[in-house]
């Protein structure tokens, strides 16, 4: 019985293995594969499909945002980060969420206007999502299940919780909402990941 299981396991590995090109070997990327963290498709704030696979090879900061929260001024630091590091490969993805005391009540147009008028946001904003509970979007279900330090596994605790995805597509850090985007520990992780060409 165990021999049959072993043979099936080997066949499964062979079925999912792919040849690695010289370019993929040089960059360390899996051949033709998107990392688990970027395998999702989401909607932009304007309702267009966004395939997160397009960000493979970038450093991605994923943040659940809200317009009427005490932490909303973090938009300013997020935009500063984006302006400073985008040319080096940083992408910031903002996911509006209304699950925390109804602090993101507006529709797409209202959210866009608020962000551009008050904080001159230019980084990509996605459609409003739920981040906790059975209706949580698939990306957040995946992110919350990871034991990413320093916060660890579990539900999103409030607006402006942050996940950093490295160039290799692996989630390398998760920061509490009150840890600002320009905090030394956040900058350190981002710069370390950006240095990995």
HELIX and SHEET records of a PDB file:
HELIX    1   1 UNK A    2  UNK A   16  1                                  15    
HELIX    2   2 UNK A   22  UNK A   27  1                                   6    
HELIX    3   3 UNK A   36  UNK A   38  5                                   3    
HELIX    4   4 UNK A   52  UNK A   55  5                                   4    
HELIX    5   5 UNK A   74  UNK A   85  1                                  12    
HELIX    6   6 UNK A   86  UNK A   88  5                                   3    
HELIX    7   7 UNK A  108  UNK A  119  1                                  12    
HELIX    8   8 UNK A  138  UNK A  144  1                                   7    
HELIX    9   9 UNK A  184  UNK A  194  1                                  11    
SHEET    1   A 2 UNK A  41  UNK A  43  0                                        
SHEET    2   A 2 UNK A  49  UNK A  51 -1                                        
SHEET    1   B 5 UNK A 125  UNK A 126  0                                        
SHEET    2   B 5 UNK A  90  UNK A  96  1                                        
SHEET    3   B 5 UNK A  59  UNK A  65  1                                        
SHEET    4   B 5 UNK A 162  UNK A 165 -1                                        
SHEET    5   B 5 UNK A 171  UNK A 175 -1                                        
END                                                                             
